[in-house]
Amino acid sequence: MPAASTNGTNLYQDVVNVARYYFGPVSERFISRQIRQHLKKEPDQLQKKDLAKLINWIKLAMSLLVEDEEVVKRFVGELKQL
């Protein structure tokens, strides 16, 4: 599982990097859509204060896609560490 980057990339890219472990090549599209639809902003405008709301939407969407609740919990836990 990837750790959050500390080399100056933005929060959006950190979220995508975590998601990539779970969603593979569709991660960027999935995360971008969540941000645009639910936060009403562009992905590169994602801020730390947006993270809790974004995580709630991602958790809801992922729960519909993944049957294993532990996988969802692990993903959400990694996002919360950002």
MOPAC internal coordinates of N, CA, C and O (Angstrom, degrees):
PM7 1SCF
backbone

  N    0.0000 0     0.00 0     0.00 0    0    0    0
  C    1.4381 1     0.00 0     0.00 0    1    0    0
  C    1.5224 1   109.09 1     0.00 0    2    1    0
  O    1.2310 1   120.23 1   -46.37 1    3    2    1
  N    1.3216 1   117.17 1   133.63 1    3    2    1
  C    1.4522 1   119.94 1  -175.99 1    5    3    2
  C    1.5149 1   112.40 1   -75.01 1    6    5    3
  O    1.2310 1   121.56 1   -32.78 1    7    6    5
  N    1.2933 1   114.62 1   147.22 1    7    6    5
  C    1.4542 1   120.19 1   174.87 1    9    7    6
  C    1.5143 1   108.36 1   -92.40 1   10    9    7
  O    1.2310 1   120.54 1   -19.33 1   11   10    9
  N    1.3128 1   116.58 1   160.67 1   11   10    9
  C    1.4564 1   120.52 1   177.51 1   13   11   10
  C    1.5180 1   109.29 1   -64.87 1   14   13   11
  O    1.2310 1   120.86 1   -37.02 1   15   14   13
  N    1.3090 1   115.95 1   142.98 1   15   14   13
  C    1.4568 1   119.58 1  -179.40 1   17   15   14
  C    1.5098 1   110.60 1   -79.01 1   18   17   15
  O    1.2310 1   121.19 1   -26.92 1   19   18   17
  N    1.2921 1   115.34 1   153.08 1   19   18   17
  C    1.4555 1   120.45 1   177.25 1   21   19   18
  C    1.5246 1   110.00 1  -127.10 1   22   21   19
  O    1.2310 1   120.26 1  -164.09 1   23   22   21
  N    1.3147 1   117.11 1    15.91 1   23   22   21
  C    1.4543 1   119.85 1  -175.48 1   25   23   22
  C    1.5203 1   112.51 1   -98.16 1   26   25   23
  O    1.2310 1   119.63 1  -152.75 1   27   26   25
  N    1.3324 1   118.31 1    27.25 1   27   26   25
  C    1.4480 1   120.98 1   174.81 1   29   27   26
  C    1.5183 1   115.08 1    92.92 1   30   29   27
  O    1.2310 1   119.07 1  -179.46 1   31   30   29
  N    1.3153 1   119.38 1     0.54 1   31   30   29
  C    1.4619 1   118.88 1   176.87 1   33   31   30
  C    1.5138 1   108.41 1   -71.78 1   34   33   31
  O    1.2310 1   120.35 1   -21.36 1   35   34   33
  N    1.3096 1   116.93 1   158.64 1   35   34   33
  C    1.4547 1   119.18 1  -176.66 1   37   35   34
  C    1.5264 1   111.92 1   -82.54 1   38   37   35
  O    1.2310 1   121.59 1    -9.71 1   39   38   37
  N    1.3046 1   114.56 1   170.29 1   39   38   37
  C    1.4662 1   121.66 1  -177.65 1   41   39   38
  C    1.5217 1   111.63 1   -60.04 1   42   41   39
  O    1.2310 1   120.77 1   140.68 1   43   42   41
  N    1.3170 1   116.14 1   -39.32 1   43   42   41
  C    1.4689 1   120.10 1   177.88 1   45   43   42
  C    1.5244 1   110.70 1   -55.23 1   46   45   43
  O    1.2310 1   120.25 1   132.82 1   47   46   45
  N    1.3072 1   117.13 1   -47.18 1   47   46   45
  C    1.4652 1   120.37 1  -178.68 1   49   47   46
  C    1.5279 1   110.94 1   -65.80 1   50   49   47
  O    1.2310 1   120.15 1   145.22 1   51   50   49
  N    1.3199 1   117.32 1   -34.78 1   51   50   49
  C    1.4623 1   120.74 1   176.25 1   53   51   50
  C    1.5264 1   111.01 1   -63.01 1   54   53   51
  O    1.2310 1   120.60 1   137.51 1   55   54   53
  N    1.3367 1   116.46 1   -42.49 1   55   54   53
  C    1.4650 1   121.02 1   178.32 1   57   55   54
  C    1.5281 1   109.83 1   -63.47 1   58   57   55
  O    1.2310 1   120.54 1   135.23 1   59   58   57
  N    1.3229 1   116.57 1   -44.77 1   59   58   57
  C    1.4679 1   120.88 1   178.71 1   61   59   58
  C    1.5309 1   110.25 1   -61.41 1   62   61   59
  O    1.2310 1   120.04 1   139.26 1   63   62   61
  N    1.3118 1   117.53 1   -40.74 1   63   62   61
  C    1.4690 1   120.73 1  -179.73 1   65   63   62
  C    1.5220 1   111.41 1   -62.06 1   66   65   63
  O    1.2310 1   120.15 1   139.78 1   67   66   65
  N    1.3197 1   117.32 1   -40.22 1   67   66   65
  C    1.4688 1   120.44 1   176.64 1   69   67   66
  C    1.5299 1   109.55 1   -66.96 1   70   69   67
  O    1.2310 1   120.66 1   135.10 1   71   70   69
  N    1.3175 1   116.35 1   -44.90 1   71   70   69
  C    1.4684 1   120.95 1  -178.46 1   73   71   70
  C    1.5244 1   111.95 1   -63.25 1   74   73   71
  O    1.2310 1   120.11 1   149.44 1   75   74   73
  N    1.3084 1   117.40 1   -30.56 1   75   74   73
  C    1.4638 1   121.19 1  -176.82 1   77   75   74
  C    1.5319 1   111.71 1   -58.18 1   78   77   75
  O    1.2310 1   120.11 1   146.44 1   79   78   77
  N    1.3080 1   117.40 1   -33.56 1   79   78   77
  C    1.4672 1   121.05 1   177.94 1   81   79   78
  C    1.5308 1   110.93 1   -62.61 1   82   81   79
  O    1.2310 1   120.59 1   144.94 1   83   82   81
  N    1.3255 1   116.48 1   -35.06 1   83   82   81
  C    1.4597 1   121.99 1  -175.33 1   85   83   82
  C    1.5292 1   113.42 1   -94.68 1   86   85   83
  O    1.2310 1   120.10 1   145.64 1   87   86   85
  N    1.3211 1   117.41 1   -34.36 1   87   86   85
  C    1.4659 1   121.31 1  -173.70 1   89   87   86
  C    1.5260 1   114.33 1  -114.11 1   90   89   87
  O    1.2310 1   120.11 1   173.63 1   91   90   89
  N    1.3018 1   117.39 1    -6.37 1   91   90   89
  C    1.4544 1   119.73 1   178.46 1   93   91   90
  C    1.5166 1   112.90 1    63.50 1   94   93   91
  O    1.2310 1   120.65 1    40.27 1   95   94   93
  N    1.3363 1   116.36 1  -139.73 1   95   94   93
  C    1.4604 1   120.67 1  -172.57 1   97   95   94
  C    1.5376 1   115.66 1   -66.93 1   98   97   95
  O    1.2310 1   119.33 1   166.84 1   99   98   97
  N    1.3079 1   118.89 1   -13.16 1   99   98   97
  C    1.4690 1   119.98 1   178.61 1  101   99   98
  C    1.5340 1   112.47 1   -90.64 1  102  101   99
  O    1.2310 1   120.20 1  -177.01 1  103  102  101
  N    1.3100 1   117.22 1     2.99 1  103  102  101
  C    1.4655 1   121.81 1  -175.70 1  105  103  102
  C    1.5191 1   113.58 1   -56.95 1  106  105  103
  O    1.2310 1   120.53 1   131.18 1  107  106  105
  N    1.3169 1   116.60 1   -48.82 1  107  106  105
  C    1.4620 1   119.32 1  -176.90 1  109  107  106
  C    1.5337 1   110.82 1   -62.20 1  110  109  107
  O    1.2310 1   120.56 1   137.16 1  111  110  109
  N    1.3080 1   116.54 1   -42.84 1  111  110  109
  C    1.4614 1   120.55 1   179.05 1  113  111  110
  C    1.5304 1   111.05 1   -64.56 1  114  113  111
  O    1.2310 1   120.41 1   136.56 1  115  114  113
  N    1.3165 1   116.83 1   -43.44 1  115  114  113
  C    1.4659 1   121.75 1   179.68 1  117  115  114
  C    1.5301 1   111.10 1   -61.51 1  118  117  115
  O    1.2310 1   120.34 1   129.95 1  119  118  117
  N    1.3259 1   116.95 1   -50.05 1  119  118  117
  C    1.4649 1   121.25 1  -177.60 1  121  119  118
  C    1.5281 1   110.66 1   -66.74 1  122  121  119
  O    1.2310 1   120.31 1   137.30 1  123  122  121
  N    1.3189 1   117.02 1   -42.70 1  123  122  121
  C    1.4711 1   120.55 1   178.23 1  125  123  122
  C    1.5233 1   111.12 1   -58.38 1  126  125  123
  O    1.2310 1   121.04 1   136.03 1  127  126  125
  N    1.3041 1   115.62 1   -43.97 1  127  126  125
  C    1.4651 1   120.08 1  -179.83 1  129  127  126
  C    1.5242 1   111.11 1   -63.57 1  130  129  127
  O    1.2310 1   120.03 1   137.58 1  131  130  129
  N    1.3272 1   117.55 1   -42.42 1  131  130  129
  C    1.4635 1   121.15 1   178.99 1  133  131  130
  C    1.5269 1   110.47 1   -60.55 1  134  133  131
  O    1.2310 1   120.53 1   136.92 1  135  134  133
  N    1.3143 1   116.59 1   -43.08 1  135  134  133
  C    1.4687 1   121.15 1  -178.69 1  137  135  134
  C    1.5297 1   110.51 1   -66.75 1  138  137  135
  O    1.2310 1   120.62 1   132.12 1  139  138  137
  N    1.3097 1   116.41 1   -47.88 1  139  138  137
  C    1.4697 1   119.88 1  -177.95 1  141  139  138
  C    1.5343 1   111.57 1   -65.26 1  142  141  139
  O    1.2310 1   120.34 1   134.86 1  143  142  141
  N    1.3203 1   116.96 1   -45.14 1  143  142  141
  C    1.4683 1   121.31 1  -175.91 1  145  143  142
  C    1.5208 1   113.13 1   -70.48 1  146  145  143
  O    1.2310 1   120.87 1   135.17 1  147  146  145
  N    1.3276 1   115.95 1   -44.83 1  147  146  145
  C    1.4585 1   119.43 1  -169.78 1  149  147  146
  C    1.5257 1   114.44 1  -100.61 1  150  149  147
  O    1.2310 1   120.38 1   152.39 1  151  150  149
  N    1.3181 1   116.88 1   -27.61 1  151  150  149
  C    1.4650 1   119.49 1   179.49 1  153  151  150
  C    1.5254 1   112.14 1  -101.90 1  154  153  151
  O    1.2310 1   121.07 1   168.78 1  155  154  153
  N    1.3473 1   115.56 1   -11.22 1  155  154  153
  C    1.4667 1   121.38 1   178.75 1  157  155  154
  C    1.5313 1   112.40 1    57.16 1  158  157  155
  O    1.2310 1   121.20 1  -135.35 1  159  158  157
  N    1.3327 1   115.31 1    44.65 1  159  158  157
  C    1.4583 1   120.16 1   177.14 1  161  159  158
  C    1.5170 1   109.46 1  -148.34 1  162  161  159
  O    1.2310 1   120.95 1   -12.43 1  163  162  161
  N    1.2957 1   115.79 1   167.57 1  163  162  161
  C    1.4579 1   121.24 1   177.10 1  165  163  162
  C    1.5298 1   108.92 1   -78.98 1  166  165  163
  O    1.2310 1   120.35 1   -32.58 1  167  166  165
  N    1.3241 1   116.95 1   147.42 1  167  166  165
  C    1.4646 1   120.27 1  -177.93 1  169  167  166
  C    1.5304 1   114.65 1   -53.89 1  170  169  167
  O    1.2310 1   119.97 1   141.49 1  171  170  169
  N    1.3245 1   117.66 1   -38.51 1  171  170  169
  C    1.4642 1   119.30 1  -178.44 1  173  171  170
  C    1.5289 1   112.87 1   -72.67 1  174  173  171
  O    1.2310 1   120.31 1   176.08 1  175  174  173
  N    1.3416 1   117.01 1    -3.92 1  175  174  173
  C    1.4620 1   121.94 1   176.43 1  177  175  174
  C    1.5325 1   112.05 1   -97.48 1  178  177  175
  O    1.2310 1   120.23 1  -177.16 1  179  178  177
  N    1.3282 1   117.17 1     2.84 1  179  178  177
  C    1.4582 1   121.40 1  -179.10 1  181  179  178
  C    1.5257 1   109.91 1   -60.79 1  182  181  179
  O    1.2310 1   121.32 1   -47.65 1  183  182  181
  N    1.3257 1   115.09 1   132.35 1  183  182  181
  C    1.4587 1   121.18 1   179.14 1  185  183  182
  C    1.5157 1   110.04 1  -123.42 1  186  185  183
  O    1.2310 1   121.10 1   -17.87 1  187  186  185
  N    1.3152 1   115.51 1   162.13 1  187  186  185
  C    1.4604 1   121.60 1  -179.61 1  189  187  186
  C    1.5321 1   111.19 1   -53.73 1  190  189  187
  O    1.2310 1   120.54 1   141.95 1  191  190  189
  N    1.3241 1   116.58 1   -38.05 1  191  190  189
  C    1.4756 1   120.17 1  -178.63 1  193  191  190
  C    1.5268 1   112.58 1   -66.39 1  194  193  191
  O    1.2310 1   119.94 1   161.24 1  195  194  193
  N    1.3421 1   117.72 1   -18.76 1  195  194  193
  C    1.4644 1   122.73 1   179.08 1  197  195  194
  C    1.5288 1   112.43 1   -85.20 1  198  197  195
  O    1.2310 1   120.65 1   164.68 1  199  198  197
  N    1.3029 1   116.37 1   -15.32 1  199  198  197
  C    1.4550 1   121.06 1  -169.04 1  201  199  198
  C    1.5302 1   113.86 1   -60.75 1  202  201  199
  O    1.2310 1   119.50 1   136.85 1  203  202  201
  N    1.3137 1   118.56 1   -43.15 1  203  202  201
  C    1.4800 1   120.82 1  -178.42 1  205  203  202
  C    1.5258 1   111.06 1   -60.52 1  206  205  203
  O    1.2310 1   120.51 1   134.04 1  207  206  205
  N    1.3220 1   116.63 1   -45.96 1  207  206  205
  C    1.4665 1   120.14 1   179.75 1  209  207  206
  C    1.5288 1   110.64 1   -65.38 1  210  209  207
  O    1.2310 1   120.53 1   137.26 1  211  210  209
  N    1.3286 1   116.60 1   -42.74 1  211  210  209
  C    1.4655 1   120.69 1   178.48 1  213  211  210
  C    1.5244 1   110.65 1   -61.39 1  214  213  211
  O    1.2310 1   120.28 1   136.16 1  215  214  213
  N    1.3082 1   117.07 1   -43.84 1  215  214  213
  C    1.4693 1   121.22 1   179.96 1  217  215  214
  C    1.5256 1   110.36 1   -60.86 1  218  217  215
  O    1.2310 1   119.89 1   139.51 1  219  218  217
  N    1.3177 1   117.82 1   -40.49 1  219  218  217
  C    1.4660 1   120.09 1   178.10 1  221  219  218
  C    1.5228 1   111.62 1   -60.58 1  222  221  219
  O    1.2310 1   120.09 1   136.50 1  223  222  221
  N    1.3293 1   117.43 1   -43.50 1  223  222  221
  C    1.4668 1   121.01 1   179.00 1  225  223  222
  C    1.5293 1   111.26 1   -68.00 1  226  225  223
  O    1.2310 1   120.82 1   138.95 1  227  226  225
  N    1.3204 1   116.04 1   -41.05 1  227  226  225
  C    1.4690 1   119.47 1   178.73 1  229  227  226
  C    1.5231 1   110.19 1   -63.81 1  230  229  227
  O    1.2310 1   120.50 1   138.02 1  231  230  229
  N    1.3254 1   116.64 1   -41.98 1  231  230  229
  C    1.4666 1   120.93 1   179.12 1  233  231  230
  C    1.5232 1   110.70 1   -60.33 1  234  233  231
  O    1.2310 1   120.59 1   135.69 1  235  234  233
  N    1.3243 1   116.48 1   -44.31 1  235  234  233
  C    1.4623 1   120.79 1   178.87 1  237  235  234
  C    1.5322 1   110.77 1   -61.30 1  238  237  235
  O    1.2310 1   120.54 1   130.98 1  239  238  237
  N    1.3115 1   116.57 1   -49.02 1  239  238  237
  C    1.4689 1   120.72 1  -179.29 1  241  239  238
  C    1.5276 1   111.08 1   -63.21 1  242  241  239
  O    1.2310 1   120.75 1   136.00 1  243  242  241
  N    1.3106 1   116.17 1   -44.00 1  243  242  241
  C    1.4636 1   119.65 1  -178.26 1  245  243  242
  C    1.5296 1   111.20 1   -66.42 1  246  245  243
  O    1.2310 1   120.39 1   144.78 1  247  246  245
  N    1.3118 1   116.85 1   -35.22 1  247  246  245
  C    1.4648 1   120.54 1   178.94 1  249  247  246
  C    1.5254 1   112.00 1   -63.04 1  250  249  247
  O    1.2310 1   120.93 1   151.16 1  251  250  249
  N    1.3291 1   115.82 1   -28.84 1  251  250  249
  C    1.4657 1   120.29 1   176.85 1  253  251  250
  C    1.5255 1   111.92 1   -76.46 1  254  253  251
  O    1.2310 1   120.66 1   156.18 1  255  254  253
  N    1.3279 1   116.34 1   -23.82 1  255  254  253
  C    1.4647 1   121.44 1  -175.56 1  257  255  254
  C    1.5228 1   114.44 1   -98.07 1  258  257  255
  O    1.2310 1   120.71 1   152.49 1  259  258  257
  N    1.3225 1   116.25 1   -27.51 1  259  258  257
  C    1.4629 1   121.47 1  -172.86 1  261  259  258
  C    1.5247 1   109.77 1  -120.33 1  262  261  259
  O    1.2310 1   120.51 1   -54.50 1  263  262  261
  N    1.2946 1   116.63 1   125.50 1  263  262  261
  C    1.4637 1   120.84 1  -178.95 1  265  263  262
  C    1.5262 1   113.39 1   -77.39 1  266  265  263
  O    1.2310 1   120.10 1   152.22 1  267  266  265
  N    1.3124 1   117.41 1   -27.78 1  267  266  265
  C    1.4619 1   122.07 1  -175.90 1  269  267  266
  C    1.5330 1   110.41 1   -80.41 1  270  269  267
  O    1.2310 1   120.73 1   -74.77 1  271  270  269
  N    1.3158 1   116.22 1   105.23 1  271  270  269
  C    1.4617 1   122.09 1  -177.98 1  273  271  270
  C    1.5284 1   112.57 1   -61.05 1  274  273  271
  O    1.2310 1   120.29 1   148.66 1  275  274  273
  N    1.3180 1   117.04 1   -31.34 1  275  274  273
  C    1.4698 1   120.41 1   179.17 1  277  275  274
  C    1.5294 1   111.42 1   -65.98 1  278  277  275
  O    1.2310 1   120.35 1   144.60 1  279  278  277
  N    1.3080 1   116.94 1   -35.40 1  279  278  277
  C    1.4635 1   121.05 1   177.73 1  281  279  278
  C    1.5303 1   109.32 1   -65.54 1  282  281  279
  O    1.2310 1   120.48 1   137.02 1  283  282  281
  N    1.3193 1   116.69 1   -42.98 1  283  282  281
  C    1.4602 1   121.31 1   178.29 1  285  283  282
  C    1.5258 1   109.67 1   -62.20 1  286  285  283
  O    1.2310 1   119.94 1   133.97 1  287  286  285
  N    1.3181 1   117.71 1   -46.03 1  287  286  285
  C    1.4691 1   122.00 1   178.97 1  289  287  286
  C    1.5257 1   111.88 1   -59.96 1  290  289  287
  O    1.2310 1   120.99 1   137.80 1  291  290  289
  N    1.3201 1   115.72 1   -42.20 1  291  290  289
  C    1.4699 1   120.35 1  -179.78 1  293  291  290
  C    1.5323 1   110.33 1   -64.24 1  294  293  291
  O    1.2310 1   120.51 1   135.39 1  295  294  293
  N    1.3243 1   116.64 1   -44.61 1  295  294  293
  C    1.4569 1   121.51 1   179.36 1  297  295  294
  C    1.5234 1   110.75 1   -61.46 1  298  297  295
  O    1.2310 1   120.43 1   131.31 1  299  298  297
  N    1.3224 1   116.79 1   -48.69 1  299  298  297
  C    1.4617 1   121.56 1   179.00 1  301  299  298
  C    1.5305 1   110.41 1   -61.00 1  302  301  299
  O    1.2310 1   120.39 1   138.83 1  303  302  301
  N    1.3111 1   116.86 1   -41.17 1  303  302  301
  C    1.4739 1   120.17 1   178.76 1  305  303  302
  C    1.5155 1   112.05 1   -61.54 1  306  305  303
  O    1.2310 1   120.22 1   140.28 1  307  306  305
  N    1.3079 1   117.18 1   -39.72 1  307  306  305
  C    1.4641 1   120.43 1   177.75 1  309  307  306
  C    1.5216 1   111.08 1   -66.34 1  310  309  307
  O    1.2310 1   120.48 1   139.66 1  311  310  309
  N    1.3148 1   116.68 1   -40.34 1  311  310  309
  C    1.4599 1   119.71 1   178.58 1  313  311  310
  C    1.5274 1   111.49 1   -64.76 1  314  313  311
  O    1.2310 1   120.43 1   141.85 1  315  314  313
  N    1.3189 1   116.79 1   -38.15 1  315  314  313
  C    1.4661 1   120.54 1   179.68 1  317  315  314
  C    1.5230 1   112.56 1   -65.06 1  318  317  315
  O    1.2310 1   120.60 1   156.11 1  319  318  317
  N    1.3298 1   116.45 1   -23.89 1  319  318  317
  C    1.4716 1   120.08 1   178.87 1  321  319  318
  C    1.5225 1   113.08 1   -75.92 1  322  321  319
  O    1.2310 1   120.71 1   167.21 1  323  322  321
  N    1.3251 1   116.24 1   -12.79 1  323  322  321
  C    1.4651 1   119.14 1   178.68 1  325  323  322
  C    1.5090 1   109.11 1   -72.71 1  326  325  323
  O    1.2310 1   120.10 1   180.00 1  327  326  325

